[in-house]
Amino acid sequence: MSKSSVLKTLAFVQHNDTRFAVGDFSPVLSVFSYHELSTTPSPFLLLDHIGPGRLLPGRPPGGVHEHPHRGFETVTIVYAGELEHRDSSGGGGLIGPGDVQWMTAAHGVIHRELFSPGFAATGGPFEMVQLWVNLPAADKMNPARYQSLSATQIPCITLPDDAGQVRVIAGHWNGTHGPADTHTRMNVLDVRLAAGAQATFTTEDGDTALVYLLAGRLRLSEVDVLEEQAMAVMSAHGTEVAITAEEGSRLLVLTGAPLGEPLNGHGPFVMNTYDEILQAYEDIKAGRLIIL
Ligand code: MN
């Protein structure tokens, strides 16, 4: 740690035990959502951990059938299995292990998220996460956009002594930049650490910092233990998150500048005001969320 850096400290651990089925995806752990945490995790809104599970072969492709979104972005990271995303404009595509789809719903999409026909035929293990990222008010009504980030496009930094790896999906880590184009400043890092490995993650003072542990066991800032499938919400104050893996661990490190804007969401819509939520329901009733 350099002289000017200050360690962020653990604010609290977010730990939900309840699993859901979302459409045909099961189990789904709601790691956190803005319904519970309001703007504390801003610019991040929600994180779901789907699986790990095993799909039986030979069933019709299941998943989440047609539904709308407006006002934010969905970031889908696949660890195992294969998904097919499709919307009414023909946008979307296949997302396999290591791939990331960064979908900017903005003004609106209606889409479905299903296991791919190929994966549904063979079955097998599946695991993925979906992160919702808020958009600043000025960008909420932009045209929808997809960024398909294949595994080969995402830089993967191997830590010395086989201590692990950091995949930079968005933002940067130690001078390496990720491919996702974001609307506000953020880092989205997919990290693996071997038992005993240490890594530090730098932010601006005042930034949000979240550490979600998919598997393993971590120590944060040398004192606090984080168990698997729990998320650490770090203090806004401070410029560095220091992590030590007590076991081989897989984690997401999410940091970024909070938006500092009003938040009003309902179901698949996240806007700034209640009137904008009502407008979104009016627009979907009138067919105005369909991109043609
Ligand atoms: Mn969706």
py3Dmol code that shows the C-alpha trace and the ligand (Angstrom):
import py3Dmol

protein = """\
ATOM      1  CA  MET A   1       0.000   0.000   0.000  1.00  0.00           C
ATOM      2  CA  SER A   2       1.416   3.390  -0.966  1.00  0.00           C
ATOM      3  CA  LYS A   3       1.621   6.199   1.601  1.00  0.00           C
ATOM      4  CA  SER A   4      -1.341   8.096   0.170  1.00  0.00           C
ATOM      5  CA  SER A   5      -3.719   5.111   0.037  1.00  0.00           C
ATOM      6  CA  VAL A   6      -6.231   4.394   2.779  1.00  0.00           C
ATOM      7  CA  LEU A   7      -7.764   0.968   3.290  1.00  0.00           C
ATOM      8  CA  LYS A   8     -11.498   0.783   2.945  1.00  0.00           C
ATOM      9  CA  THR A   9     -13.095  -1.020   5.879  1.00  0.00           C
ATOM     10  CA  LEU A  10     -16.017  -3.439   5.955  1.00  0.00           C
ATOM     11  CA  ALA A  11     -19.304  -1.524   6.296  1.00  0.00           C
ATOM     12  CA  PHE A  12     -21.486  -4.653   6.436  1.00  0.00           C
ATOM     13  CA  VAL A  13     -21.981  -8.115   4.983  1.00  0.00           C
ATOM     14  CA  GLN A  14     -25.012  -8.669   2.777  1.00  0.00           C
ATOM     15  CA  HIS A  15     -26.051 -12.313   3.065  1.00  0.00           C
ATOM     16  CA  ASN A  16     -29.341 -13.645   1.705  1.00  0.00           C
ATOM     17  CA  ASP A  17     -30.116 -17.325   2.220  1.00  0.00           C
ATOM     18  CA  THR A  18     -33.292 -17.621   0.193  1.00  0.00           C
ATOM     19  CA  ARG A  19     -33.034 -19.167  -3.250  1.00  0.00           C
ATOM     20  CA  PHE A  20     -35.606 -18.604  -5.955  1.00  0.00           C
ATOM     21  CA  ALA A  21     -36.538 -20.021  -9.317  1.00  0.00           C
ATOM     22  CA  VAL A  22     -36.606 -17.230 -11.901  1.00  0.00           C
ATOM     23  CA  GLY A  23     -38.455 -18.640 -14.877  1.00  0.00           C
ATOM     24  CA  ASP A  24     -36.767 -22.003 -15.413  1.00  0.00           C
ATOM     25  CA  PHE A  25     -33.478 -20.930 -13.822  1.00  0.00           C
ATOM     26  CA  SER A  26     -32.961 -22.543 -10.435  1.00  0.00           C
ATOM     27  CA  PRO A  27     -31.442 -22.064  -7.949  1.00  0.00           C
ATOM     28  CA  VAL A  28     -31.153 -18.276  -8.106  1.00  0.00           C
ATOM     29  CA  LEU A  29     -29.645 -16.427  -5.157  1.00  0.00           C
ATOM     30  CA  SER A  30     -30.609 -12.767  -4.958  1.00  0.00           C
ATOM     31  CA  VAL A  31     -27.233 -11.557  -3.655  1.00  0.00           C
ATOM     32  CA  PHE A  32     -28.531  -8.008  -3.222  1.00  0.00           C
ATOM     33  CA  SER A  33     -30.954  -5.571  -4.762  1.00  0.00           C
ATOM     34  CA  TYR A  34     -31.689  -1.880  -4.528  1.00  0.00           C
ATOM     35  CA  HIS A  35     -34.989  -2.829  -2.888  1.00  0.00           C
ATOM     36  CA  GLU A  36     -32.930  -3.727   0.208  1.00  0.00           C
ATOM     37  CA  LEU A  37     -29.943  -1.432  -0.089  1.00  0.00           C
ATOM     38  CA  SER A  38     -31.368   1.614  -1.910  1.00  0.00           C
ATOM     39  CA  THR A  39     -28.545   3.727  -3.363  1.00  0.00           C
ATOM     40  CA  THR A  40     -25.820   2.313  -1.076  1.00  0.00           C
ATOM     41  CA  PRO A  41     -24.352   0.106  -3.858  1.00  0.00           C
ATOM     42  CA  SER A  42     -24.766   2.770  -6.599  1.00  0.00           C
ATOM     43  CA  PRO A  43     -24.113   2.575  -9.546  1.00  0.00           C
ATOM     44  CA  PHE A  44     -24.890  -1.138  -9.062  1.00  0.00           C
ATOM     45  CA  LEU A  45     -28.549  -2.097  -8.603  1.00  0.00           C
ATOM     46  CA  LEU A  46     -28.821  -5.831  -8.213  1.00  0.00           C
ATOM     47  CA  LEU A  47     -26.865  -9.077  -8.432  1.00  0.00           C
ATOM     48  CA  ASP A  48     -28.288 -12.555  -9.011  1.00  0.00           C
ATOM     49  CA  HIS A  49     -26.188 -15.728  -8.778  1.00  0.00           C
ATOM     50  CA  ILE A  50     -27.749 -18.444 -10.960  1.00  0.00           C
ATOM     51  CA  GLY A  51     -26.608 -21.967 -10.095  1.00  0.00           C
ATOM     52  CA  PRO A  52     -24.301 -23.708  -9.720  1.00  0.00           C
ATOM     53  CA  GLY A  53     -26.687 -26.333 -10.993  1.00  0.00           C
ATOM     54  CA  ARG A  54     -26.958 -29.108 -13.510  1.00  0.00           C
ATOM     55  CA  LEU A  55     -29.367 -29.088 -16.439  1.00  0.00           C
ATOM     56  CA  LEU A  56     -30.800 -32.442 -17.448  1.00  0.00           C
ATOM     57  CA  PRO A  57     -30.407 -33.157 -21.167  1.00  0.00           C
ATOM     58  CA  GLY A  58     -33.115 -33.253 -23.782  1.00  0.00           C
ATOM     59  CA  ARG A  59     -35.600 -30.727 -22.398  1.00  0.00           C
ATOM     60  CA  PRO A  60     -36.875 -27.746 -24.396  1.00  0.00           C
ATOM     61  CA  PRO A  61     -34.632 -24.680 -23.793  1.00  0.00           C
ATOM     62  CA  GLY A  62     -35.827 -23.110 -20.532  1.00  0.00           C
ATOM     63  CA  GLY A  63     -35.124 -19.786 -18.933  1.00  0.00           C
ATOM     64  CA  VAL A  64     -36.889 -16.475 -18.610  1.00  0.00           C
ATOM     65  CA  HIS A  65     -39.390 -15.792 -21.367  1.00  0.00           C
ATOM     66  CA  GLU A  66     -40.297 -12.412 -22.866  1.00  0.00           C
ATOM     67  CA  HIS A  67     -40.011  -9.479 -20.467  1.00  0.00           C
ATOM     68  CA  PRO A  68     -39.108  -5.794 -20.749  1.00  0.00           C
ATOM     69  CA  HIS A  69     -36.401  -3.605 -19.223  1.00  0.00           C
ATOM     70  CA  ARG A  70     -35.915   0.149 -19.144  1.00  0.00           C
ATOM     71  CA  GLY A  71     -33.515   2.577 -17.518  1.00  0.00           C
ATOM     72  CA  PHE A  72     -30.446   0.454 -16.762  1.00  0.00           C
ATOM     73  CA  GLU A  73     -28.041  -2.219 -18.027  1.00  0.00           C
ATOM     74  CA  THR A  74     -27.878  -5.974 -17.469  1.00  0.00           C
ATOM     75  CA  VAL A  75     -24.457  -7.619 -17.394  1.00  0.00           C
ATOM     76  CA  THR A  76     -24.521 -11.395 -17.747  1.00  0.00           C
ATOM     77  CA  ILE A  77     -21.337 -13.340 -16.958  1.00  0.00           C
ATOM     78  CA  VAL A  78     -21.378 -17.063 -17.760  1.00  0.00           C
ATOM     79  CA  TYR A  79     -19.079 -19.459 -15.869  1.00  0.00           C
ATOM     80  CA  ALA A  80     -20.613 -22.730 -17.091  1.00  0.00           C
ATOM     81  CA  GLY A  81     -23.375 -23.624 -19.553  1.00  0.00           C
ATOM     82  CA  GLU A  82     -24.617 -21.555 -22.473  1.00  0.00           C
ATOM     83  CA  LEU A  83     -27.363 -18.953 -22.790  1.00  0.00           C
ATOM     84  CA  GLU A  84     -29.161 -17.452 -25.730  1.00  0.00           C
ATOM     85  CA  HIS A  85     -30.453 -13.899 -25.421  1.00  0.00           C
ATOM     86  CA  ARG A  86     -32.840 -12.575 -28.060  1.00  0.00           C
ATOM     87  CA  ASP A  87     -34.853  -9.384 -28.307  1.00  0.00           C
ATOM     88  CA  SER A  88     -37.486  -8.077 -30.665  1.00  0.00           C
ATOM     89  CA  SER A  89     -34.858  -6.356 -32.861  1.00  0.00           C
ATOM     90  CA  GLY A  90     -32.889  -9.574 -33.379  1.00  0.00           C
ATOM     91  CA  GLY A  91     -30.198  -8.378 -30.946  1.00  0.00           C
ATOM     92  CA  GLY A  92     -28.616 -10.736 -28.472  1.00  0.00           C
ATOM     93  CA  GLY A  93     -26.583 -13.846 -29.107  1.00  0.00           C
ATOM     94  CA  LEU A  94     -24.994 -16.877 -27.512  1.00  0.00           C
ATOM     95  CA  ILE A  95     -23.093 -16.461 -24.235  1.00  0.00           C
ATOM     96  CA  GLY A  96     -20.801 -19.313 -23.176  1.00  0.00           C
ATOM     97  CA  PRO A  97     -18.215 -19.885 -20.432  1.00  0.00           C
ATOM     98  CA  GLY A  98     -16.045 -16.780 -19.947  1.00  0.00           C
ATOM     99  CA  ASP A  99     -18.270 -14.619 -22.145  1.00  0.00           C
ATOM    100  CA  VAL A 100     -20.044 -11.495 -20.973  1.00  0.00           C
ATOM    101  CA  GLN A 101     -23.062  -9.788 -22.452  1.00  0.00           C
ATOM    102  CA  TRP A 102     -23.392  -6.129 -21.493  1.00  0.00           C
ATOM    103  CA  MET A 103     -26.897  -5.068 -22.514  1.00  0.00           C
ATOM    104  CA  THR A 104     -27.889  -1.423 -22.250  1.00  0.00           C
ATOM    105  CA  ALA A 105     -31.680  -1.542 -22.050  1.00  0.00           C
ATOM    106  CA  ALA A 106     -31.916   2.254 -21.728  1.00  0.00           C
ATOM    107  CA  HIS A 107     -35.161   3.337 -23.502  1.00  0.00           C
ATOM    108  CA  GLY A 108     -36.274  -0.263 -23.621  1.00  0.00           C
ATOM    109  CA  VAL A 109     -35.990  -3.821 -24.794  1.00  0.00           C
ATOM    110  CA  ILE A 110     -38.278  -6.810 -24.663  1.00  0.00           C
ATOM    111  CA  HIS A 111     -36.181  -9.926 -24.548  1.00  0.00           C
ATOM    112  CA  ARG A 112     -35.895 -13.521 -23.461  1.00  0.00           C
ATOM    113  CA  GLU A 113     -33.001 -15.250 -21.730  1.00  0.00           C
ATOM    114  CA  LEU A 114     -32.943 -18.992 -22.291  1.00  0.00           C
ATOM    115  CA  PHE A 115     -30.484 -21.867 -22.234  1.00  0.00           C
ATOM    116  CA  SER A 116     -29.217 -22.283 -25.802  1.00  0.00           C
ATOM    117  CA  PRO A 117     -30.742 -25.137 -27.851  1.00  0.00           C
ATOM    118  CA  GLY A 118     -27.306 -26.813 -27.983  1.00  0.00           C
ATOM    119  CA  PHE A 119     -26.828 -26.713 -24.205  1.00  0.00           C
ATOM    120  CA  ALA A 120     -30.437 -27.799 -23.611  1.00  0.00           C
ATOM    121  CA  ALA A 121     -29.796 -30.866 -25.790  1.00  0.00           C
ATOM    122  CA  THR A 122     -26.601 -31.950 -24.024  1.00  0.00           C
ATOM    123  CA  GLY A 123     -27.371 -30.636 -20.541  1.00  0.00           C
ATOM    124  CA  GLY A 124     -24.579 -30.234 -18.000  1.00  0.00           C
ATOM    125  CA  PRO A 125     -23.365 -27.913 -15.272  1.00  0.00           C
ATOM    126  CA  PHE A 126     -24.371 -24.255 -15.396  1.00  0.00           C
ATOM    127  CA  GLU A 127     -23.426 -21.198 -13.384  1.00  0.00           C
ATOM    128  CA  MET A 128     -23.766 -17.504 -14.180  1.00  0.00           C
ATOM    129  CA  VAL A 129     -24.360 -14.130 -12.614  1.00  0.00           C
ATOM    130  CA  GLN A 130     -26.459 -11.220 -13.727  1.00  0.00           C
ATOM    131  CA  LEU A 131     -25.540  -7.746 -12.534  1.00  0.00           C
ATOM    132  CA  TRP A 132     -27.785  -4.719 -13.021  1.00  0.00           C
ATOM    133  CA  VAL A 133     -25.958  -1.435 -13.514  1.00  0.00           C
ATOM    134  CA  ASN A 134     -27.843   1.829 -13.224  1.00  0.00           C
ATOM    135  CA  LEU A 135     -27.688   4.512 -15.899  1.00  0.00           C
ATOM    136  CA  PRO A 136     -27.392   8.220 -15.155  1.00  0.00           C
ATOM    137  CA  ALA A 137     -30.675  10.090 -15.722  1.00  0.00           C
ATOM    138  CA  ALA A 138     -29.279  11.678 -18.897  1.00  0.00           C
ATOM    139  CA  ASP A 139     -28.761   8.226 -20.511  1.00  0.00           C
ATOM    140  CA  LYS A 140     -31.859   6.343 -19.342  1.00  0.00           C
ATOM    141  CA  MET A 141     -33.787   6.998 -22.574  1.00  0.00           C
ATOM    142  CA  ASN A 142     -30.922   6.342 -25.013  1.00  0.00           C
ATOM    143  CA  PRO A 143     -31.413   3.674 -27.706  1.00  0.00           C
ATOM    144  CA  ALA A 144     -30.793   0.115 -26.523  1.00  0.00           C
ATOM    145  CA  ARG A 145     -27.363  -1.377 -27.222  1.00  0.00           C
ATOM    146  CA  TYR A 146     -25.556  -4.713 -26.856  1.00  0.00           C
ATOM    147  CA  GLN A 147     -21.900  -5.301 -26.155  1.00  0.00           C
ATOM    148  CA  SER A 148     -21.013  -8.953 -26.690  1.00  0.00           C
ATOM    149  CA  LEU A 149     -17.691  -9.452 -24.946  1.00  0.00           C
ATOM    150  CA  SER A 150     -16.241 -12.843 -25.788  1.00  0.00           C
ATOM    151  CA  ALA A 151     -13.858 -14.569 -23.390  1.00  0.00           C
ATOM    152  CA  THR A 152     -10.951 -13.873 -25.763  1.00  0.00           C
ATOM    153  CA  GLN A 153     -11.665 -10.104 -25.723  1.00  0.00           C
ATOM    154  CA  ILE A 154     -11.485  -9.864 -21.928  1.00  0.00           C
ATOM    155  CA  PRO A 155      -7.928  -9.390 -20.661  1.00  0.00           C
ATOM    156  CA  CYS A 156      -6.878 -11.904 -18.029  1.00  0.00           C
ATOM    157  CA  ILE A 157      -3.933 -11.001 -15.825  1.00  0.00           C
ATOM    158  CA  THR A 158      -2.199 -13.939 -14.200  1.00  0.00           C
ATOM    159  CA  LEU A 159      -0.879 -13.114 -10.740  1.00  0.00           C
ATOM    160  CA  PRO A 160       2.732 -14.049  -9.898  1.00  0.00           C
ATOM    161  CA  ASP A 161       3.434 -17.471  -8.347  1.00  0.00           C
ATOM    162  CA  ASP A 162       0.154 -18.990  -9.621  1.00  0.00           C
ATOM    163  CA  ALA A 163      -1.675 -16.869  -7.067  1.00  0.00           C
ATOM    164  CA  GLY A 164      -4.714 -16.435  -9.323  1.00  0.00           C
ATOM    165  CA  GLN A 165      -6.052 -14.263 -12.097  1.00  0.00           C
ATOM    166  CA  VAL A 166      -7.962 -11.027 -12.637  1.00  0.00           C
ATOM    167  CA  ARG A 167     -10.233 -10.685 -15.687  1.00  0.00           C
ATOM    168  CA  VAL A 168     -10.946  -7.026 -16.424  1.00  0.00           C
ATOM    169  CA  ILE A 169     -14.484  -6.808 -17.846  1.00  0.00           C
ATOM    170  CA  ALA A 170     -14.894  -3.073 -17.335  1.00  0.00           C
ATOM    171  CA  GLY A 171     -12.633  -0.320 -16.055  1.00  0.00           C
ATOM    172  CA  HIS A 172      -9.074  -1.221 -15.194  1.00  0.00           C
ATOM    173  CA  TRP A 173      -6.808  -3.089 -12.830  1.00  0.00           C
ATOM    174  CA  ASN A 174      -3.074  -2.414 -12.445  1.00  0.00           C
ATOM    175  CA  GLY A 175      -2.949  -0.579 -15.775  1.00  0.00           C
ATOM    176  CA  THR A 176      -4.900  -3.157 -17.800  1.00  0.00           C
ATOM    177  CA  HIS A 177      -8.206  -1.921 -19.256  1.00  0.00           C
ATOM    178  CA  GLY A 178     -11.339  -3.957 -19.937  1.00  0.00           C
ATOM    179  CA  PRO A 179     -13.417  -3.854 -23.128  1.00  0.00           C
ATOM    180  CA  ALA A 180     -16.843  -2.791 -21.775  1.00  0.00           C
ATOM    181  CA  ASP A 181     -17.890   0.743 -22.642  1.00  0.00           C
ATOM    182  CA  THR A 182     -19.611   2.152 -19.543  1.00  0.00           C
ATOM    183  CA  HIS A 183     -21.633   5.332 -18.982  1.00  0.00           C
ATOM    184  CA  THR A 184     -20.006   6.154 -15.664  1.00  0.00           C
ATOM    185  CA  ARG A 185     -16.684   5.264 -14.050  1.00  0.00           C
ATOM    186  CA  MET A 186     -16.631   1.691 -12.741  1.00  0.00           C
ATOM    187  CA  ASN A 187     -14.533  -1.465 -12.492  1.00  0.00           C
ATOM    188  CA  VAL A 188     -16.070  -4.921 -12.953  1.00  0.00           C
ATOM    189  CA  LEU A 189     -13.461  -7.585 -12.177  1.00  0.00           C
ATOM    190  CA  ASP A 190     -13.834 -11.376 -12.268  1.00  0.00           C
ATOM    191  CA  VAL A 191     -11.182 -12.689  -9.890  1.00  0.00           C
ATOM    192  CA  ARG A 192      -9.794 -16.071  -8.872  1.00  0.00           C
ATOM    193  CA  LEU A 193      -7.366 -16.372  -5.978  1.00  0.00           C
ATOM    194  CA  ALA A 194      -5.425 -19.408  -4.788  1.00  0.00           C
ATOM    195  CA  ALA A 195      -5.360 -20.213  -1.074  1.00  0.00           C
ATOM    196  CA  GLY A 196      -3.065 -17.722   0.650  1.00  0.00           C
ATOM    197  CA  ALA A 197      -3.000 -15.282  -2.266  1.00  0.00           C
ATOM    198  CA  GLN A 198      -3.369 -11.561  -1.680  1.00  0.00           C
ATOM    199  CA  ALA A 199      -4.637  -8.882  -4.043  1.00  0.00           C
ATOM    200  CA  THR A 200      -5.478  -5.209  -3.721  1.00  0.00           C
ATOM    201  CA  PHE A 201      -8.018  -3.176  -5.665  1.00  0.00           C
ATOM    202  CA  THR A 202      -7.752   0.581  -5.954  1.00  0.00           C
ATOM    203  CA  THR A 203     -10.659   3.041  -6.121  1.00  0.00           C
ATOM    204  CA  GLU A 204     -11.191   6.741  -5.824  1.00  0.00           C
ATOM    205  CA  ASP A 205     -11.989   7.937  -2.306  1.00  0.00           C
ATOM    206  CA  GLY A 206     -15.797   7.912  -1.917  1.00  0.00           C
ATOM    207  CA  ASP A 207     -16.373   5.148  -4.469  1.00  0.00           C
ATOM    208  CA  THR A 208     -18.670   2.206  -3.892  1.00  0.00           C
ATOM    209  CA  ALA A 209     -16.817  -1.097  -3.416  1.00  0.00           C
ATOM    210  CA  LEU A 210     -18.562  -4.486  -3.316  1.00  0.00           C
ATOM    211  CA  VAL A 211     -16.926  -7.911  -3.062  1.00  0.00           C
ATOM    212  CA  TYR A 212     -19.167 -10.872  -3.888  1.00  0.00           C
ATOM    213  CA  LEU A 213     -17.681 -14.275  -3.095  1.00  0.00           C
ATOM    214  CA  LEU A 214     -19.080 -16.968  -5.395  1.00  0.00           C
ATOM    215  CA  ALA A 215     -17.011 -19.682  -3.729  1.00  0.00           C
ATOM    216  CA  GLY A 216     -14.225 -19.904  -1.163  1.00  0.00           C
ATOM    217  CA  ARG A 217     -13.348 -17.858   1.888  1.00  0.00           C
ATOM    218  CA  LEU A 218     -11.705 -14.424   2.131  1.00  0.00           C
ATOM    219  CA  ARG A 219     -10.226 -12.034   4.633  1.00  0.00           C
ATOM    220  CA  LEU A 220     -10.814  -8.331   4.001  1.00  0.00           C
ATOM    221  CA  SER A 221      -8.458  -5.602   5.199  1.00  0.00           C
ATOM    222  CA  GLU A 222      -6.760  -8.306   7.284  1.00  0.00           C
ATOM    223  CA  VAL A 223      -9.545  -8.522   9.877  1.00  0.00           C
ATOM    224  CA  ASP A 224     -12.971  -9.440   8.496  1.00  0.00           C
ATOM    225  CA  VAL A 225     -13.890 -12.874   7.161  1.00  0.00           C
ATOM    226  CA  LEU A 226     -16.218 -13.207   4.186  1.00  0.00           C
ATOM    227  CA  GLU A 227     -17.938 -16.555   3.688  1.00  0.00           C
ATOM    228  CA  GLU A 228     -19.026 -17.856   0.317  1.00  0.00           C
ATOM    229  CA  GLN A 229     -22.196 -16.562  -1.335  1.00  0.00           C
ATOM    230  CA  ALA A 230     -22.042 -13.425   0.784  1.00  0.00           C
ATOM    231  CA  MET A 231     -21.166  -9.910  -0.321  1.00  0.00           C
ATOM    232  CA  ALA A 232     -19.010  -7.367   1.476  1.00  0.00           C
ATOM    233  CA  VAL A 233     -20.106  -3.749   1.220  1.00  0.00           C
ATOM    234  CA  MET A 234     -16.997  -1.691   1.912  1.00  0.00           C
ATOM    235  CA  SER A 235     -16.838   1.840   3.317  1.00  0.00           C
ATOM    236  CA  ALA A 236     -17.089   4.710   0.856  1.00  0.00           C
ATOM    237  CA  HIS A 237     -14.109   6.279   2.584  1.00  0.00           C
ATOM    238  CA  GLY A 238     -10.765   4.891   1.548  1.00  0.00           C
ATOM    239  CA  THR A 239      -8.987   4.084  -1.694  1.00  0.00           C
ATOM    240  CA  GLU A 240      -8.004   0.435  -1.467  1.00  0.00           C
ATOM    241  CA  VAL A 241      -9.617  -2.961  -0.839  1.00  0.00           C
ATOM    242  CA  ALA A 242      -7.131  -5.540   0.412  1.00  0.00           C
ATOM    243  CA  ILE A 243      -8.132  -9.190   0.053  1.00  0.00           C
ATOM    244  CA  THR A 244      -6.475 -12.370   1.267  1.00  0.00           C
ATOM    245  CA  ALA A 245      -7.865 -15.726   0.145  1.00  0.00           C
ATOM    246  CA  GLU A 246      -8.051 -18.237   2.988  1.00  0.00           C
ATOM    247  CA  GLU A 247      -9.150 -20.901   0.502  1.00  0.00           C
ATOM    248  CA  GLY A 248      -9.170 -21.048  -3.275  1.00  0.00           C
ATOM    249  CA  SER A 249     -11.773 -18.400  -4.101  1.00  0.00           C
ATOM    250  CA  ARG A 250     -13.826 -17.008  -6.960  1.00  0.00           C
ATOM    251  CA  LEU A 251     -15.074 -13.459  -6.510  1.00  0.00           C
ATOM    252  CA  LEU A 252     -16.446 -10.405  -8.249  1.00  0.00           C
ATOM    253  CA  VAL A 253     -15.000  -7.035  -7.314  1.00  0.00           C
ATOM    254  CA  LEU A 254     -17.351  -4.190  -8.247  1.00  0.00           C
ATOM    255  CA  THR A 255     -16.269  -0.615  -7.671  1.00  0.00           C
ATOM    256  CA  GLY A 256     -17.427   2.692  -9.068  1.00  0.00           C
ATOM    257  CA  ALA A 257     -18.565   6.256  -8.658  1.00  0.00           C
ATOM    258  CA  PRO A 258     -22.035   6.509  -7.059  1.00  0.00           C
ATOM    259  CA  LEU A 259     -24.559   8.278  -9.294  1.00  0.00           C
ATOM    260  CA  GLY A 260     -25.986  10.542  -6.587  1.00  0.00           C
ATOM    261  CA  GLU A 261     -29.412  10.698  -8.271  1.00  0.00           C
ATOM    262  CA  PRO A 262     -32.909   9.755  -7.073  1.00  0.00           C
ATOM    263  CA  LEU A 263     -33.788   6.076  -7.545  1.00  0.00           C
ATOM    264  CA  ASN A 264     -37.282   4.801  -8.288  1.00  0.00           C
ATOM    265  CA  GLY A 265     -37.775   1.290  -9.584  1.00  0.00           C
ATOM    266  CA  HIS A 266     -40.524  -1.253 -10.037  1.00  0.00           C
ATOM    267  CA  GLY A 267     -40.212  -4.735 -11.528  1.00  0.00           C
ATOM    268  CA  PRO A 268     -38.142  -4.506 -14.727  1.00  0.00           C
ATOM    269  CA  PHE A 269     -37.949  -0.691 -14.771  1.00  0.00           C
ATOM    270  CA  VAL A 270     -35.452   1.473 -12.873  1.00  0.00           C
ATOM    271  CA  MET A 271     -35.909   5.207 -13.304  1.00  0.00           C
ATOM    272  CA  ASN A 272     -35.535   8.336 -11.174  1.00  0.00           C
ATOM    273  CA  THR A 273     -39.182   9.213 -10.454  1.00  0.00           C
ATOM    274  CA  TYR A 274     -42.482   7.419  -9.919  1.00  0.00           C
ATOM    275  CA  ASP A 275     -43.975   9.266 -12.909  1.00  0.00           C
ATOM    276  CA  GLU A 276     -41.276   7.736 -15.122  1.00  0.00           C
ATOM    277  CA  ILE A 277     -42.222   4.256 -13.845  1.00  0.00           C
ATOM    278  CA  LEU A 278     -45.876   4.898 -14.709  1.00  0.00           C
ATOM    279  CA  GLN A 279     -44.746   6.142 -18.140  1.00  0.00           C
ATOM    280  CA  ALA A 280     -42.767   2.912 -18.674  1.00  0.00           C
ATOM    281  CA  TYR A 281     -45.918   0.852 -18.006  1.00  0.00           C
ATOM    282  CA  GLU A 282     -47.883   3.114 -20.382  1.00  0.00           C
ATOM    283  CA  ASP A 283     -45.204   2.682 -23.042  1.00  0.00           C
ATOM    284  CA  ILE A 284     -45.140  -1.088 -22.791  1.00  0.00           C
ATOM    285  CA  LYS A 285     -48.938  -1.249 -22.986  1.00  0.00           C
ATOM    286  CA  ALA A 286     -48.788   0.898 -26.124  1.00  0.00           C
ATOM    287  CA  GLY A 287     -46.034  -1.238 -27.669  1.00  0.00           C
ATOM    288  CA  ARG A 288     -43.444   1.530 -27.488  1.00  0.00           C
ATOM    289  CA  LEU A 289     -40.698  -0.637 -25.943  1.00  0.00           C
ATOM    290  CA  ILE A 290     -40.404  -2.825 -29.028  1.00  0.00           C
ATOM    291  CA  ILE A 291     -37.401  -1.930 -31.151  1.00  0.00           C
ATOM    292  CA  LEU A 292     -37.997  -2.339 -34.865  1.00  0.00           C
TER     293      LEU A 292
END
"""
ligand_1 = """\
1
MN
Mn -33.883 -9.656 -18.613
"""
view = py3Dmol.view(width=600, height=400)
view.addModel(protein, "pdb")
view.setStyle({"model": 0}, {"cartoon": {"style": "trace"}})
view.addModel(ligand_1, "xyz")
view.setStyle({"model": 1}, {"stick": {}})
view.zoomTo()
view.show()
